[in-house]
């Protein structure tokens, strides 16, 4: 596709429910990032993949958060037993590796998660 | 660990006035530096980036930023703001050692008519 696609655009979950958020990166992009953006805050790094390898998951706030990218393209961010503090916009971004010097991060429109 | 500080949460300027948004970073090696803009309900759009070379970087929409290694700063400037520039601005840092990009908490720009 032309850009990074995220689905669903909006998700309302009851506290304790599991959710899965999907990200379709730009075709051919090796790097994929997940960020969490709370209302009025900057994007907070969650995790990063290069192809199918999860190179950094230091930003995942708890073991309820899990991300995968099994074939090196589509990625899923799963949140188990959602809590109200999980309410935020979840942003996905993709790029060629920045080591090549001139690429930039392309962001999707995000999934707005509301936990009631 | 890398980090970004944007000391101003809100900035208000009059339309036509000049603008400078501050950004300080912490990174243990040569940084890659970015400025993104986010309008309400919109995604993040890259304004400009610094990877190497000339420390004065030109971006889209008339914005520029200057990398000052001695001050660990990457301030964003525009000589004359337009009402359409009202938005949230984020500074970010990444690096050669890894591709992780860390964002600041943002500066909200308000424009007075």
Interface residues (C-beta under 8 A of the other chain):
Chain A: X31 X33 X35 X41 X42 X43 X44 X45 X48 X50 X55 X56 X91 X93 X95 X97 X98 X99 X101 X102 X104 X105 X107 X108 X109 X110
Chain B: X6 X32 X34 X43 X44 X46 X49 X51 X52 X90 X94 X96 X98 X99 X100 X101 X102 X103 X104 X105 X106
